[in-house]
């Protein structure tokens, strides 16, 4: 479902990213396949330097369908950015990709908090994020981050801030394990 980013997927991912329902919400936009190739190469290098964590989202046939990334890593916290190609909307890939990515972030990379900023006008992403049972509204819990992401907003905040903490995620996993018949330790 997830794999490390590589240059071979750049042409397919570029085509998916440029769809009118996807492109406005992509954090790092590319306006040509060459530019997307360069961005992918840069992303791979930044991951090697510990600046971010980036994965390609795959469908059940192992075809690339989008990306999931943790940007702006600082103090074991970072900002999540995900996009999935339009043909794959509404098929559950977003939730599965986030679950697998959270597992990697919290258990392998020991990330403490994952911030998610979503434009108030992006109803598709707002609906998707609210399906995650371990998500919290970060506007009040992390006021400095909320202020930072909205610093350029003229009147009202442009973004909502959500957060997934390692602790919330661990509690969710434990509850799921107990409800599935496993014993809690």
TORLOLUM-448049 format. One line per field, with one value per residue (C-alpha): x, y, z. Coordinates in steps of 0.1 Angstrom, whole numbers, plus 5000, padded with zeros to 4 digits. Layout:
<gudrens>
east = X/...
north = Y/...
up = Z/...
</gudrens>
This chain:
<gudrens>
east = 5000/5029/5065/5094/5093/5112/5117/5100/5066/5070/5051/5021/5019/5023/4993/4972/4983/4973/4936/4915/4901/4935/4960/4946/4952/4987/5014/5043/5028/5046/5035/5054/5065/5101/5094/5076/5106/5128/5105/5105/5143/5145/5120/5140/5172/5154/5142/5178/5188/5160/5140/5108/5093/5075/5058/5040/5004/4997/4965/4959/4977/5008/5001/5010/4979/4991/5016/5016/5043/5054/5069/5086/5100/5109/5111/5096/5065/5056/5028/5010/5002/4984/4969/4952/4944/4908/4900/4907/4885/4860/4875/4890/4927/4931/4922/4943/4973/4970/4967/4999/5018/5009/5022/5055/5057/5049/5067/5097/5104/5092/5072/5053/5026/5013/4997/4972/4962/4931/4916/4882/4869/4883/4852/4865/4896/4876/4852/4880/4900/4869/4867/4898/4889/4922/4922/4918/4911/4945/4933/4931/4956/4984/4977/5012/5009/4973/4984/5014/4994/4969/4994/4987/4949/4935/4903/4892/4915/4919/4929/4917/4944/4941/4965/4973/4995/5014/4995/4961/4971/4984/4952/4932/4952/4948/4911/4909/4930/4908/4876/4890/4895/4932/4941/4954/4987
north = 5000/5024/5024/5048/5075/5067/5084/5056/5067/5103/5102/5085/5106/5138/5129/5121/5153/5176/5168/5199/5183/5174/5201/5230/5210/5197/5213/5211/5218/5210/5225/5201/5164/5176/5199/5170/5147/5174/5177/5140/5138/5167/5149/5117/5137/5156/5123/5110/5141/5136/5167/5148/5114/5106/5076/5067/5054/5022/5005/4968/4962/4981/5011/5045/5065/5094/5105/5109/5130/5144/5178/5204/5179/5196/5182/5149/5167/5174/5184/5157/5163/5137/5136/5108/5108/5116/5081/5067/5091/5075/5040/5040/5044/5076/5060/5029/5050/5072/5041/5026/5058/5065/5030/5038/5074/5064/5030/5033/5071/5078/5109/5125/5145/5148/5181/5184/5217/5218/5247/5254/5253/5218/5198/5165/5166/5178/5149/5124/5136/5134/5097/5090/5081/5093/5128/5159/5195/5212/5249/5250/5222/5238/5275/5285/5261/5273/5309/5301/5283/5312/5341/5353/5352/5387/5383/5349/5318/5300/5267/5243/5225/5189/5167/5131/5125/5093/5089/5092/5067/5042/5044/5039/5008/4994/4999/4982/4953/4948/4950/4923/4899/4905/4911/4945/4945
up = 5000/5007/4993/4994/4967/4936/4902/4882/4894/4885/4851/4865/4896/4876/4855/4885/4904/4875/4877/4884/4916/4929/4918/4939/4971/4964/4986/4961/4927/4895/4862/4839/4841/4842/4872/4890/4883/4899/4929/4934/4932/4957/4980/4980/4989/5017/5031/5031/5050/5076/5066/5057/5053/5019/5005/4973/4979/4959/4949/4953/4920/4932/4909/4922/4930/4952/4979/5016/5033/5066/5061/5083/5108/5140/5176/5164/5150/5114/5089/5070/5033/5013/4978/4959/4921/4912/4898/4933/4953/4976/4975/5010/4999/5019/5052/5046/5036/5067/5089/5075/5075/5111/5120/5104/5118/5154/5156/5134/5133/5168/5157/5186/5168/5132/5123/5095/5081/5059/5041/5054/5018/5012/5022/5007/5030/5060/5056/5052/5082/5105/5098/5117/5153/5168/5154/5175/5166/5171/5170/5208/5217/5197/5194/5182/5152/5145/5145/5123/5096/5095/5098/5062/5066/5064/5084/5095/5097/5063/5078/5104/5123/5133/5152/5158/5188/5193/5226/5209/5183/5208/5228/5197/5188/5223/5222/5188/5200/5231/5210/5186/5215/5223/5259/5270/5288
</gudrens>
